[in-house]
Amino acid sequence: KREISNFDYLMYLNTLAGRSYNDHMQYPVFPWVLADYHSETLNLSNPHTFRDLSKPMGAQTVERKRKFIQRYNEVEKNLSAQCHYCTHYSSAIIVASYLVRMEPFTQTFCSLQGGSFDVADRMFHSVKSTWESASRDNMSDVRELIPEFFYLPEFLTNDNHFELGCMQDGTVLGDVQLPPWADGDPHKFILLHRQALESDYVSAHLHHWIDLIFGHKQHGSAAVEAVNTYHPYFYGDKMDLNNIKDPLIKSTILGFISNFGQIPKQV
């Protein structure tokens, strides 16, 4: 009915599902909505401009989807559980890596990394390369976005002049590299990205992504069919920790959740 924005709707869902800005391990999760990070101009009337919201990040390409299905079907006996993904789409380190140019996230990131910045090539430095990693290239990367991608241009600039290192190709890390259609302007990137989130295409397809993250395709047979199953430890609210007597197993599960992320409560 257009009575609230897609952004507000997603924030309501995150809150209902137990996500909060106050907990980096359960930070609000937002979707990648675009697949075009190379064009000079952004065409929001072209369906090919957008990410497929009916599929998780692990199934954005046919080849990638095939590999994750193969992993699910060929679980070796030494693996603890059958799942498509052993990494998560939202975690404290993902949040801190996106916001690393702003305090207090700079210190959070460094503390999670053992006291220093990560290797420069692994740092968040380019929107396009992060999309390519999470949607196509890296089998251990299925990350989604955070709300700041739709309202906070400051996180894309290194205004604090942190020395983030130098990549192997000689590029010194500073501001985040933006798509050509943003003209190097973080404010323009946020404006167009927010317009994409509120576009007719996303409005018509957003419910598919919501089913994957917050709804009935989150676990069970629907999740298997959607190539959307994660390691059992990620489903924190499905595990009854009170009935686990072994303190080592219990601490391992809690450590796993705190380090690698947690599935939102099903809405």
C-alpha positions, 0 to 999 in steps of 0.5 A: 500500500506504500504506507511505509518504505521498504527500508522501514519494513526491513527494520521492523522485521529485523527488530521482530527477529531479535536483530539490534544495532546494540549487538554486532553478532545479531546486527540488522541484515539487509539484502544486496539489491543490485547486481550492476556495479559496472555501468556508467548510469544505473537503470532502475527500470531494467530487471537485469540491474537487480540481484535475484532476490528469490535466491540466497547469495550462494545461489546467484550464479548457476555454477555457484549454486551447483557447487553448494548443492554438491557440497550438501549432497557429498557431506563427508563423515568427518563433517559435523552436519549436512548444510550448504554453507559453513559461513554466514551472511551476517556476523560481527566481523562482517559488520565491523569490516563494512564500518571499519573506517568509523569508530568504534567499529575500527577498534572492534574490527582490530580486536576481532582480528587480534589487534591489527587490521587485516591483510589489505587485499581482504579488507572492504575496499570496493563495492563491486569486488565485494559483490563479486566475492559474495555472489560469485567468486568466493565459496566462503563468502555469502555476506549480505549488507547492513542498513548503513548502505542505504543511509550513511555515506560517511562509512565509505570514506576514510575521513579518520585517515587510518593506515589500512595498508597497501594491496598487492597491486600497489593500491593504497587503501583509503576511501571505498571504491564506488561503482562508476554510476556513483561518480566517486560521490558517496552521497550519490551512491547512497541516494541511488542505492536507496532509490534501488531499494525503494524501486518497483522491482525490489518492492515486487520481489522483496518478499522472496528474500524475506522468506529466505532470511526471516520466513519459511525458507529459513530452515527445513525442507523449504530451505534445502530446496532453496539452497539456503541451509547453514551449519546447525550452530547458526540456528541459535534459537533452535538449539537447547543449550540448557540440555547440553551438559558437556561444558566444552561442547556448550562453549564451542557452540557459543563461540561458534555463534559469536564468531560466525553469526546467527540466523534471525529468529523466524518471524 
